[in-house]
Amino acid sequence: MCELLEHLENPEKALVEAHRVLKKGGKGWITMPFLYQIHPDPKDYQRWTKYKLEQTLRSIGFTKIHIEPMGGVISIILDLWHAVLERTENKKKTIYKFSKILFKFFSILLWPLEKKLSFYSRWMTTGWSIVVEK
């Protein structure tokens, strides 16, 4: 379930069904955004914390749950900045063109800091990668 749960009104139902069809000892992989822009497809309903994910998955019956953050503070900044640029209506304005140049410059400049600041991703992340086992 890659970037799916946030688009469901009742994601617990999908997780219950995934648990049902998974063989005993089988593994599943789930990703879910956290600090990320709203991205309707057609709807975007929620963001879950690591604690909500773990509690829900355990209550459904998954026995092993491994949750890792995906992307830290630099990823968040760059993802949100990029989203603003892409959703800008008038891309012919000088401010947009200047912002695009700044984005490219700071992307190159800031990206090496992502790993050095990885300790922040425990509580500030773009999303979660979850491996579950039945």
Protein Blocks (a to p, Z undefined) as FASTA:
>chain_A
ZZklmmpfblmlmmmmmmmmpcghiacdddddfbdcddddfbcfbdcdfklmmmmmmmno
pabdcdddehifklmmmmmmmmmmmmpmblmbmklmmmmmmmmmmmmmmmmmmmmmmmmm
mmocfbdcddddZZ
